[in-house]
Amino acid sequence: MRTPHNEGLGSDRSAAAPERKCILSGEHASRDALIRLAISPPGPDGSRLVLPDALARAPGRGAWIGASRADLEHAIAKGRLKGAMMRAFGKSLGGAPLAIPDDLADRIAAALTRAFTDRLGLEMRAGKLLVGSDRIAENARMGNVAWLAHAADAAQDGSRKLDQAWRVGEEAEGSGLRGVTLPLDRAALSVALGRDNVVHLALTDKAAAERLNVPLQRLLRFLGSPGTAWAEATGTDAGTDEGRRPACDAVPLAATTNLTEGHKQRT
């Protein structure tokens, strides 16, 4: 697939991410903090759909948004998103009607979830991801854990024990360092990784944790989760307030909608 002009291949970049402008707020931010929207090829009726491009790899022009799900749904209802997309794409639409799917927010959530779980799978195949409480606890106490996370429905007692083991290994007792509570439950994580009962996860490599940061932060921002999630999961700027752990509703695992397939479903 052709790469968009002047744009990289998603999160696997060593250089600092360039900035993009949110078409809804007008504010500039790193592309890693925004979500790219693309438009499908014309359908049988000539219309073109606005669809998520979670990896920022779809060909052609794109538009970027930094809105949470709630803000996006409000912008769609008020017609602001369609107006902003029309201004962003302008003559490149060739006069074709632009359609905003009623379930665009669901499609974005599904695409961001898949981008995150796909990255988890890649790190697991590379031998960087640990699952299982005993294995994680052992590595955590040895100082071999760079990132720790828990399923949305993980028992608090089990999570606290692993958090404590991590603090011991990092010589950070009393720091409040703890794993991030993911916006996916154990069922979604188990399906994504092809393992039974995945409740806790850890990464043993800092670079792997940084690679995972991009899709995780996009997903958390879109869901409106607290911005402290990544800091807590990496030990940076961690506080001692127990209430800082993000509480996220579980998001069902769903496949990213292909631009062409999404248009076919509509027609």
Secondary structure as UniProt FT lines:
FT   TURN            5..6
FT   TURN            10..11
FT   STRAND          19..22
FT   TURN            23..25
FT   STRAND          28..30
FT   HELIX           31..33
FT   STRAND          35..39
FT   TURN            44..45
FT   STRAND          48..52
FT   TURN            54..55
FT   STRAND          63..65
FT   HELIX           69..77
FT   TURN            78..79
FT   HELIX           80..89
FT   HELIX           90..93
FT   TURN            94..95
FT   STRAND          98..99
FT   TURN            102..103
FT   HELIX           104..125
FT   TURN            126..127
FT   STRAND          129..131
FT   HELIX           133..141
FT   TURN            142..143
FT   STRAND          147..150
FT   TURN            152..153
FT   HELIX           156..169
FT   TURN            170..171
FT   TURN            173..174
FT   STRAND          180..181
FT   HELIX           186..193
FT   STRAND          200..203
FT   HELIX           206..223
FT   TURN            227..228
FT   HELIX           229..234
FT   TURN            235..237
FT   HELIX           242..244
FT   HELIX           259..266
//
